[in-house]
Amino acid sequence: MNKFITIILILSAFYGCRNSDSQANKIPVAKAGNEVLYYDEIPGLVKNWGTPADSTSLIQGYINKWARRELMFKKAEENLPPELMNEIEEQLQETRLNLVAYEYQRMMMLQKMDTLISQEELEKYYSENEASFMLTSNIVKALFIKLPVETPNIWKIKSLARSDKQKDFQELESICYQFAEKFDDFNEEWITMDRLSIELKKEFSNQEDFLRRTKFYETRDTASVYLIAINEFRLRGTLSPFEHVREDIKRLIWNNRRIEFIQDLEDGIFNEAIRENSFKIY
């Protein structure tokens, strides 16, 4: 088999130089039932991988896989009951119709659908649909620091973490860069309190009460000290901050536009068919 494939490789190079586009020069490499596999149907990545020996091995593997698939298909086609084969044909036709229509819709969307969503549109959607944006989790903006217990001058790190001065934060960053196992500044994004609990390795029986009374929190285990400085919080059941749901709103608006665009596209095609008398009901 390897010798046969090597010959095929040599012949393909020879004929490819003479006329790579000629149908007459297609080189058959295997036959399974009535199906023939030609050399130019083998993916280029398989034919051109590594050394000639590597390529030969991969081609042989590809041929065997192709033959197994074709022979299994032929056996199944011969033995499945006619009603099941009819059902498969109907499913294939339905899939083809859906796939072709989907690709056309996608092409038209790329060409003609307005994808620009303004800040005003986002804010308008937010204000008109506030009931849809109630929080289901407590969220926070906070600073999280994890330090080895042997970190020198931890008292200073605690003091800097409590400060709201920019110069103190810069100094804190510098120190934590040297000593901290983890330093996460979540003051520019909202995160759930559940996520912070995972970082702290601690469950809070009453998150709402904890957030109302805590600005700075420290806990430790045998290896690490955990610090959090809470800047802002919002409780579950209250309106989510706009910036927290901004991307969700953008996706909602875009999806609504997509649905409307496709509906308009279908309506246009349908109405055109009626006008041109290419759609009739008998």
C-alpha positions in Angstrom: 0.0 0.0 0.0 2.8 2.4 0.9 4.6 1.7 -2.4 1.3 2.4 -4.2 0.9 5.7 -2.5 4.5 6.7 -3.2 3.8 6.0 -6.9 0.7 8.1 -6.7 2.7 11.0 -5.2 5.2 10.8 -8.1 2.5 10.6 -10.7 0.6 13.5 -9.2 3.7 15.7 -9.3 4.3 14.8 -12.9 0.7 15.4 -14.1 0.3 18.4 -11.9 3.2 20.1 -13.7 1.7 19.3 -17.1 -1.9 20.3 -16.5 -3.2 20.6 -13.0 -6.6 21.8 -14.1 -7.4 19.0 -16.6 -10.2 16.7 -15.6 -8.5 14.0 -17.7 -5.5 14.0 -15.5 -7.4 13.2 -12.2 -5.6 10.4 -10.5 -7.8 7.7 -8.8 -6.3 6.5 -5.6 -9.0 4.2 -4.2 -12.4 2.8 -4.9 -15.1 1.7 -2.4 -18.2 0.2 -3.9 -19.0 2.5 -6.9 -17.3 5.5 -5.3 -13.9 6.6 -6.4 -11.5 8.8 -4.5 -9.2 11.0 -6.6 -5.8 12.3 -5.5 -6.9 16.0 -5.8 -9.8 15.3 -3.4 -7.4 14.6 -0.6 -6.9 17.7 1.6 -3.6 19.6 0.9 -2.7 19.5 4.6 -2.6 15.7 4.4 -0.6 15.6 1.2 1.9 18.2 2.2 2.5 17.4 5.9 6.1 16.9 7.0 8.5 14.5 5.2 7.4 12.3 2.3 7.2 9.4 4.7 4.9 11.4 7.0 2.8 12.4 4.0 2.5 8.9 2.7 1.4 7.6 6.1 -1.2 10.4 6.4 -2.6 9.7 2.9 -2.9 6.0 3.7 -4.8 6.9 6.9 -7.1 9.3 5.0 -7.8 6.7 2.3 -8.7 4.1 5.0 -11.0 6.5 6.8 -12.7 7.5 3.5 -13.2 3.9 2.5 -14.7 3.0 5.9 -17.1 5.9 5.7 -18.2 5.1 2.2 -18.6 1.4 2.8 -20.6 2.0 6.0 -22.8 4.5 4.1 -23.4 2.0 1.3 -24.3 -0.8 3.7 -26.6 1.4 5.7 -28.3 2.7 2.5 -28.9 -0.9 1.4 -30.3 -2.1 4.7 -32.3 0.8 6.2 -36.1 0.5 5.6 -37.5 2.7 2.8 -39.7 4.7 5.1 -36.6 5.7 7.2 -34.6 6.6 4.1 -37.5 8.8 3.0 -37.5 10.5 6.4 -33.8 11.1 6.1 -34.2 12.6 2.6 -36.9 15.0 4.0 -34.6 16.0 6.9 -31.8 16.6 4.4 -34.0 18.8 2.2 -35.3 20.7 5.2 -31.7 21.3 6.4 -30.6 22.4 3.0 -33.5 24.9 2.7 -32.7 26.3 6.2 -29.0 26.5 5.6 -29.3 28.3 2.2 -31.9 30.7 3.6 -29.7 31.4 6.7 -26.6 32.1 4.6 -28.7 34.5 2.4 -30.1 36.3 5.4 -26.6 36.6 6.9 -25.2 38.0 3.7 -28.0 40.6 3.5 -27.6 41.5 7.1 -23.9 42.2 6.6 -24.6 44.3 3.5 -27.7 46.3 4.6 -28.5 46.0 8.3 -27.7 49.0 10.5 -25.4 47.8 13.2 -24.6 51.1 14.8 -26.2 51.5 18.3 -25.9 54.9 19.9 -25.4 55.7 23.5 -28.8 57.5 23.5 -30.5 54.4 22.2 -28.9 52.2 24.9 -30.0 54.6 27.6 -33.5 54.9 26.2 -33.9 51.1 26.1 -32.6 51.0 29.7 -35.0 53.6 31.1 -38.0 52.1 29.2 -37.3 48.6 30.4 -36.1 49.0 34.0 -38.2 46.1 35.3 -36.1 43.8 33.1 -32.8 44.9 34.8 -33.4 44.2 38.4 -30.5 42.5 40.1 -30.7 38.8 41.0 -27.3 38.9 42.8 -25.5 41.4 45.1 -22.8 43.2 43.2 -19.8 45.2 44.2 -16.9 47.4 43.1 -14.0 46.4 45.2 -10.3 45.9 45.6 -9.1 42.3 46.3 -5.6 41.4 47.6 -4.2 38.1 48.5 -0.8 38.1 50.4 1.5 35.4 51.9 1.2 35.5 55.7 4.9 36.3 55.9 4.6 39.5 53.8 6.5 42.3 55.6 4.6 45.5 56.7 1.1 44.1 56.0 -0.2 47.0 58.2 1.0 49.5 55.6 -0.7 47.5 52.8 -4.0 47.6 54.8 -3.6 51.3 55.3 -3.0 52.0 51.6 -5.9 49.7 50.6 -8.3 51.8 52.7 -7.2 55.1 51.2 -9.0 56.7 48.3 -6.0 58.8 47.2 -4.5 58.1 43.8 -0.9 58.3 45.0 -1.6 55.8 47.8 -3.2 53.4 45.2 -0.1 53.7 43.0 2.1 52.9 46.0 -0.1 50.0 46.9 0.1 48.6 43.3 3.9 48.8 43.5 4.1 46.9 46.8 1.6 44.3 45.7 3.5 43.8 42.5 6.4 42.6 44.7 4.6 40.6 47.3 0.9 39.8 46.5 -0.2 36.4 45.2 -3.2 38.2 43.7 -4.1 41.8 43.2 -7.5 42.5 41.5 -8.8 46.0 41.1 -12.6 45.6 40.5 -13.3 49.3 40.9 -13.9 49.8 37.2 -16.3 46.9 36.8 -19.1 45.4 38.8 -18.7 41.8 40.0 -21.0 39.6 42.0 -20.5 39.2 45.7 -20.5 35.4 45.1 -17.4 35.7 43.0 -15.7 37.7 45.7 -16.7 35.0 48.3 -15.0 32.4 46.1 -11.8 34.6 46.1 -12.0 34.9 49.9 -12.8 31.2 50.3 -15.6 32.3 52.6 -19.4 32.1 52.5 -21.4 34.9 54.0 -24.7 33.9 55.6 -26.1 37.4 55.0 -24.4 39.2 52.2 -26.8 42.2 52.4 -26.0 42.8 56.0 -22.3 42.4 55.4 -22.3 44.9 52.6 -24.2 47.5 54.5 -21.8 47.5 57.5 -18.4 46.7 55.8 -16.0 48.9 53.9 -12.9 46.9 54.6 -12.6 43.2 55.4 -9.7 41.0 56.3 -9.5 37.2 56.8 -6.7 34.7 56.7 -5.8 31.0 56.7 -2.5 29.3 57.5 -0.9 30.4 54.2 -2.5 33.7 53.1 -4.0 36.9 54.2 -7.1 38.1 52.2 -8.1 41.8 52.0 -11.0 43.5 50.3 -11.8 47.2 50.2 -15.4 47.8 49.0 -16.0 51.0 47.1 -19.6 50.6 46.0 -22.4 47.9 46.2 -25.9 47.3 44.9 -28.2 44.8 46.5 -30.3 42.2 44.7 -33.8 43.3 44.0 -32.7 46.8 43.1 -32.2 48.3 39.6 -28.9 47.2 38.0 -26.5 50.0 37.2 -26.6 51.0 33.5 -22.9 50.1 32.9 -23.4 46.7 34.4 -26.0 45.8 31.8 -24.8 47.9 28.9 -23.5 45.0 26.8 -26.7 43.0 27.6 -28.8 45.9 26.3 -26.6 46.2 23.2 -27.2 42.4 22.4 -30.9 42.8 23.0 -31.2 45.8 20.6 -29.1 44.0 18.0 -31.2 40.9 18.3 -34.4 42.8 17.9 -33.0 44.5 14.8 -32.0 41.2 13.4 -35.5 39.7 13.9 -37.1 42.8 12.4 -34.7 42.9 9.5 -35.3 39.2 8.6 -39.0 39.7 8.9 -38.9 42.6 6.6 -36.7 40.7 4.2 -39.1 37.8 4.1 -42.1 40.1 3.7 -40.4 41.9 0.8 -39.6 38.7 -1.0 -43.1 37.4 -0.4 -44.8 40.5 -1.7 -42.5 40.7 -4.7 -43.5 37.1 -5.6 -47.2 38.1 -5.4 -46.7 41.1 -7.6 -44.8 39.1 -10.2 -47.4 36.3 -10.0 -44.7 33.7 -9.1 -46.7 32.7 -6.0 -50.1 31.2 -6.4 -52.5 29.2 -4.2 -54.6 26.7 -6.2 
